[in-house]
Amino acid sequence: MLERFVSVVAGMALPFLLMAACSVALSGGTDHDRSGRGRHRRLAALLGLVAGAVFAILRSTAVLESRTTITLVTLTACVAVDLALVIMLARVARTTPRAGSDRRQPWQDAPDSTAHPRLLEVANYVACVAIALTFFRASPDVILQLASFIEPGETVASSTMMLRVLGFLLGWGAVWLVAYVFRRAGALAPQRVFGWTAVTLAALTALVHLTSLLQLLHAAHRIQLSGAAFRFLAWAVNSQSFAVILASALLLVPLLLAAAHTLRERPLAENPAQERLAQASATHTRRWVLASAAGFALVTLTLTVGAKQLDQKVTLSEPEPFTLREGRASIPVTSVEDGHLHRYAYTAADGTAMRFIIVRKSGGAYGVALDACESCGPVGYFERDGKIICKACDVAINLATIGFRGGCNPIPVDFVVSLGAIEIETTTLDSLASVFA
């Protein structure tokens, strides 16, 4: 349950927060205009989710032999559109007057202050494209968890399966609720300050997508990074959960500013009714800001304490020894006859550290494959309750399919059985080194 909850929050929080930020930053104009723009953003998010679900299905059924081309195109589009969104949001923020003209709530902007209607429309169209692409990029890995709700040998109505479903649904509910609270509270914050916060959040989203793009280009040998550049890229890739925490913290800043203004002393209104209205408005603002702080705490605890708890639960077993002779890796069949997962480490000719696994399947056959798959990369597999599990997405692999391509199956490796040993050509392993690069 916890694993499903953490993975959904980590994967989907940033798209929902981006949508919430755009909803507040582009809230100017008439009620009819705001309603129309909000509907367009919701449709864009839905379109991104549907496209992501289709992409996830194609990946899981092995219809797409390689997803690199689609991923490269969509990531490039994400970076370009994100930068366009940064520019448009900055133009909107610059046209928003400073706070202070609203007599009822002096910490907010004037209710009739707004950017030019045409500018808001263009910015909203750019935001819709950015939201659709962001949801498309984030959703496939989350949706693929559906394939692991029922593991081989489990009944449909098992308590374990129900907990997985509950964690999955609670994760979606949590990210939606946090985004909703930030949007409602953001409407009470200074519009100009929140506008620049939205600009920063859009820039952070662009940085996340750029990091993923550089990672893909490096893995595909389109670019070569080394030294400090490679170390920075590795740090950025491993810090994407921190980017989600930072995004929620950014949205909290203007809200705390609004709450701080409600605590300042102000002259009493001449009309008692106006005074009561001002006090009620200040209390309303503080309550929404408090709810936003709770949302920030939920995201932070999920991606720190929750993720750490999961990391402690799953560790890969240590590699076992094997023999290298005459250009072949040799593993005695007697060492893998127990039917359990056996892991081995190998250093390729170009210096790349690799891992491969061997499992004895039913009928005396052997599954020999890399400790990596095309869907999740070189994250690795582990054994749990007699099942081989992908560490990235928690999918249980059918033993009979190990050694065959498709879905989350480990990438197969050619081998022969000779004189009581499983033998793999080192040139075969060297040719697959790019998977671990």
Residue pairs with C-beta under 8 A, 6 or more apart in sequence:
1 163
1 164
1 166
1 167
1 170
2 167
2 306
2 309
2 310
3 167
3 310
3 394
4 145
4 164
4 167
4 168
4 171
5 167
5 168
5 170
5 171
5 174
5 302
5 306
6 171
6 302
6 303
6 306
6 307
6 310
7 141
7 142
7 145
7 171
8 142
8 145
8 167
8 168
8 171
8 172
8 174
8 175
9 171
9 174
9 175
9 244
9 299
9 302
9 303
10 240
10 241
10 244
10 302
10 303
10 307
11 138
11 139
11 141
11 142
12 138
12 139
12 142
12 171
12 172
12 175
13 175
13 178
13 179
13 244
13 247
13 248
13 299
14 134
14 138
14 205
14 208
14 243
14 244
14 247
15 45
15 48
15 131
15 134
15 135
15 138
15 139
16 175
16 176
16 178
16 179
17 178
17 179
17 182
17 201
17 244
17 247
17 248
17 251
18 130
18 131
18 134
18 201
18 202
18 205
18 247
19 41
19 45
19 131
19 179
20 179
20 180
20 182
20 183
20 186
20 251
21 182
21 186
21 194
21 197
21 198
21 201
21 202
21 251
22 41
22 85
22 89
22 124
22 127
22 130
22 131
22 198
22 202
23 38
23 41
23 183
23 186
24 183
24 186
24 187
24 189
24 191
24 194
24 198
25 89
25 92
25 93
25 194
25 195
25 198
25 199
26 37
26 92
26 120
26 123
26 124
26 127
27 34
27 187
27 191
28 34
28 92
28 96
28 113
28 114
28 115
28 120
28 191
29 37
29 114
29 117
29 120
33 117
33 120
37 120
37 121
37 124
40 124
40 125
40 128
41 124
41 127
41 128
41 131
43 128
44 127
44 128
44 129
44 131
44 132
44 135
45 131
45 132
45 135
47 132
47 135
48 131
48 132
48 133
48 134
48 135
48 136
48 139
49 135
49 136
49 139
51 132
51 136
52 135
52 136
52 137
52 138
52 139
52 140
52 143
53 139
53 140
53 143
55 67
55 70
55 136
55 140
56 139
56 140
56 141
56 143
56 144
58 64
59 67
59 140
59 144
59 375
59 407
60 144
60 147
60 375
60 407
60 408
61 406
61 407
62 405
62 406
62 407
64 70
65 405
66 374
67 374
67 375
68 216
68 220
71 216
72 213
72 216
72 217
72 220
74 133
74 136
74 137
75 137
75 209
75 212
75 213
75 216
76 213
77 133
78 130
78 133
78 134
78 137
78 206
78 209
78 213
79 206
79 209
79 210
79 213
81 126
81 129
81 130
81 133
82 130
82 202
82 203
82 205
82 206
82 209
83 206
84 126
84 130
85 123
85 126
85 127
85 130
85 202
85 206
86 199
86 202
86 203
86 206
88 119
88 122
88 123
88 126
88 127
89 123
89 127
89 195
89 198
89 199
89 202
90 196
90 199
91 115
91 119
91 123
92 115
92 119
92 120
92 123
92 195
93 192
93 195
93 196
93 198
93 199
95 115
95 116
95 119
96 109
96 113
96 114
96 115
96 191
96 192
96 195
97 109
97 110
97 113
97 192
98 109
98 192
99 106
99 107
99 108
99 109
99 110
99 190
99 191
99 192
99 193
100 106
100 110
101 109
101 110
101 113
102 108
102 109
102 110
102 111
104 274
104 277
104 278
104 281
105 188
105 278
105 281
105 282
105 285
106 261
106 266
107 190
107 257
107 258
107 261
107 262
108 188
108 189
108 190
108 191
108 258
109 190
109 191
109 192
113 191
114 120
115 123
130 202
130 205
134 205
134 209
137 209
137 212
141 393
144 375
144 393
144 395
144 408
145 164
145 168
145 393
145 394
146 168
147 393
147 395
147 407
147 408
148 164
148 393
148 394
148 395
148 396
149 161
149 164
149 165
149 168
150 156
150 158
150 161
151 387
151 396
152 387
152 396
152 398
153 387
154 160
154 161
155 161
174 298
174 302
177 295
178 248
178 295
178 296
178 298
178 299
181 288
181 291
181 292
181 294
181 295
182 248
182 251
182 252
182 255
182 292
182 295
184 288
185 255
185 258
185 285
185 288
185 289
185 291
185 292
186 194
186 251
186 254
186 255
188 255
188 258
188 284
188 285
188 288
188 289
189 254
189 255
189 257
189 258
190 254
190 257
190 258
193 253
193 254
193 257
194 254
197 250
197 251
197 253
197 254
200 250
201 247
201 250
201 251
204 243
204 246
204 247
204 250
205 247
207 236
207 243
208 240
208 243
211 233
211 236
211 237
211 240
212 237
214 223
214 225
214 233
215 233
215 237
217 223
218 224
218 225
218 230
218 233
218 437
219 434
219 437
221 434
221 437
225 233
241 303
241 304
241 307
242 303
244 299
244 303
245 299
245 300
245 303
245 304
248 295
248 296
248 299
248 300
249 296
251 292
251 296
252 292
252 293
252 296
255 288
255 289
255 292
255 293
256 289
256 293
258 285
258 289
259 285
259 286
259 289
259 290
262 282
262 283
262 285
262 286
266 278
268 275
269 275
269 278
314 382
314 391
315 382
316 343
316 371
316 380
316 382
316 391
317 341
317 343
317 382
317 383
318 343
319 343
319 344
319 345
319 355
320 335
320 342
320 343
320 344
322 329
322 330
322 331
322 344
323 329
323 330
323 331
324 330
324 426
327 425
327 426
327 427
328 423
328 424
328 425
328 426
329 344
329 346
329 423
329 424
329 426
329 429
330 421
330 422
330 423
331 342
331 344
331 358
331 421
331 422
331 423
332 420
332 421
332 422
333 366
333 417
333 420
333 421
333 422
334 420
335 342
336 342
336 358
336 359
336 360
336 366
336 422
337 360
338 360
339 359
339 360
340 359
340 383
341 357
341 359
341 381
341 382
341 383
341 388
342 357
342 358
342 359
343 355
343 356
343 357
343 371
343 380
344 355
344 356
344 357
344 358
345 353
345 354
345 355
346 353
346 354
346 355
346 356
346 426
346 429
347 353
347 354
348 354
348 429
348 430
348 433
348 436
349 426
349 430
349 433
350 430
350 433
352 433
352 434
352 436
352 437
353 436
354 370
354 371
354 429
354 432
354 433
354 435
354 436
355 370
355 371
355 372
355 378
355 380
355 436
356 368
356 369
356 370
356 371
356 413
356 424
356 429
357 367
357 368
357 369
357 370
357 371
357 381
357 410
358 366
358 367
358 368
358 422
359 366
359 367
359 388
359 399
359 402
360 366
360 367
361 367
361 399
361 400
361 402
361 403
362 399
362 400
365 403
366 403
366 415
366 417
366 422
367 399
367 402
367 403
367 410
367 412
368 403
368 412
368 413
368 415
368 422
368 424
369 402
369 403
369 409
369 410
369 411
369 412
369 413
370 378
370 410
370 411
370 412
370 413
370 432
370 435
370 436
371 378
371 380
371 381
371 410
372 378
372 379
372 380
372 410
372 411
372 435
372 436
373 390
373 407
373 408
373 409
373 410
373 411
374 405
374 411
375 393
375 407
375 408
376 390
376 391
376 392
376 393
376 408
377 392
377 435
378 435
378 436
379 390
379 391
379 392
380 391
381 388
381 389
381 390
381 391
381 397
381 410
382 388
382 389
382 391
383 389
387 396
387 397
388 396
388 397
388 399
388 402
389 395
389 396
389 397
390 397
390 408
393 408
395 407
395 408
397 408
397 409
397 410
401 407
401 409
402 409
402 410
402 412
403 412
404 412
405 411
405 412
411 432
411 435
413 424
413 428
413 429
413 432
414 424
414 425
414 428
415 422
415 423
415 424
416 422
416 423
417 423
